[in-house]
Amino acid sequence: MSHIGTIAWVDLTVPDASATRDFYAAVTGWKAADVPMGDYSDYSIHTPSDAKAVADVCHARGTNADLTADKKF
């Protein structure tokens, strides 16, 4: 169970996952772990205090190509 004010889970699918990973690492102090996707890696994001996974940052490639945040629904 998550405490009030904590992130339970977020998935981000973006054109440049590496830049997004670096941005959140700089702003929040979160750490990233590679998630192998064949010829590239997406990232699992972990809190620095307890290494709990709280998010994924995914490249908008392959099966995720049409899942970018700028897609209009």
Sequence and secondary structure as in RCSB ss.txt:
>XXXX:A:sequence
MSHIGTIAWVDLTVPDASATRDFYAAVTGWKAADVPMGDYSDYSIHTPSDAKAVADVCHARGTNADLTADKKF
>XXXX:A:secstr
   TTS   EEEEES HHHHHHHHHHHH  EEEEEE SSSEEEEEE TTT  EEEEEEES GGGTT  TT   
